[in-house]
Amino acid sequence: MTAYCEQRIEYLEAEADRDLGEDELADEGEKLVEVEESDGGTRVMKKVPCGKDNCSTCPHGPCLYLVRREGDSLIWDYQGAVET
């Protein structure tokens, strides 16, 4: 049982250290502006669509998020709009 626990810890630590790829950070219609790795997660600045039909100013933003991995999921913490 100890060996399993040690292997599981190694796996989880490796997953936490894995860099996030662009395909994980931007959905369809979104545009990455800046990605910066930091100790507390990954800082992601991106422009996002509003979802309204015929919006001539989409995508909107940029908006800043702090992203961290928990298992197979990404936790997105919205930090606010960024002045341009």
C-alpha positions as CSV (number, residue, x, y, z in Angstrom):
1,M,0.0,0.0,0.0
2,T,2.9,2.4,0.7
3,A,4.3,1.9,-2.7
4,Y,0.9,2.7,-4.3
5,C,0.6,5.9,-2.2
6,E,4.1,7.0,-3.2
7,Q,3.5,6.4,-6.9
8,R,0.2,8.3,-6.6
9,I,1.9,11.3,-5.0
10,E,4.5,11.3,-7.7
11,Y,1.8,11.2,-10.4
12,L,-0.2,14.1,-8.9
13,E,2.9,16.2,-8.4
14,A,3.9,15.7,-12.0
15,E,0.4,16.6,-13.2
16,A,0.4,19.8,-11.1
17,D,3.8,20.8,-12.6
18,R,2.7,20.1,-16.2
19,D,2.5,23.3,-18.3
20,L,-0.9,24.1,-19.7
21,G,-1.2,24.0,-23.4
22,E,-3.0,26.5,-25.6
23,D,-5.7,24.0,-26.5
24,E,-6.6,23.8,-22.7
25,L,-6.6,27.6,-22.3
26,A,-8.7,28.9,-25.2
27,D,-12.1,27.6,-26.4
28,E,-13.5,28.2,-29.8
29,G,-13.9,31.9,-30.5
30,E,-11.5,32.9,-27.7
31,K,-8.1,34.5,-28.4
32,L,-5.1,34.1,-26.1
33,V,-3.3,37.4,-25.5
34,E,-0.7,36.4,-22.9
35,V,0.2,33.2,-20.9
36,E,2.6,33.4,-17.9
37,E,3.5,30.5,-15.6
38,S,3.7,31.5,-11.9
39,D,4.0,29.7,-8.6
40,G,0.3,30.1,-7.8
41,G,-0.9,28.8,-11.2
42,T,-0.9,30.1,-14.7
43,R,-1.9,33.7,-15.5
44,V,-4.0,33.7,-18.6
45,M,-5.1,36.9,-20.4
46,K,-7.6,36.3,-23.2
47,K,-10.4,37.8,-25.2
48,V,-13.7,36.0,-25.0
49,P,-16.9,36.1,-27.1
50,C,-20.1,37.4,-25.4
51,G,-22.4,34.9,-27.1
52,K,-24.7,37.4,-28.7
53,D,-25.6,36.9,-32.3
54,N,-24.2,39.5,-34.7
55,C,-22.0,41.2,-32.1
56,S,-19.5,43.2,-34.2
57,T,-17.0,43.7,-31.4
58,C,-16.4,40.1,-30.3
59,P,-14.3,38.8,-28.8
60,H,-14.3,41.2,-25.8
61,G,-11.6,41.8,-23.3
62,P,-8.9,41.1,-22.5
63,C,-9.8,39.5,-19.2
64,L,-7.3,38.0,-16.7
65,Y,-7.7,34.6,-15.1
66,L,-5.5,32.6,-12.7
67,V,-5.7,29.0,-13.7
68,R,-4.6,26.0,-11.7
69,R,-5.0,22.2,-12.2
70,E,-6.8,20.0,-9.8
71,G,-6.6,16.4,-11.0
72,D,-7.9,16.4,-14.6
73,S,-9.8,19.6,-14.1
74,L,-8.8,23.3,-14.6
75,I,-9.9,25.8,-12.0
76,W,-10.4,29.2,-13.5
77,D,-10.3,32.2,-11.1
78,Y,-11.5,35.4,-12.9
79,Q,-9.3,38.3,-11.9
80,G,-11.1,41.0,-13.9
81,A,-10.9,43.0,-17.1
82,V,-7.5,44.4,-18.2
83,E,-7.2,48.0,-19.2
84,T,-5.7,48.3,-22.7
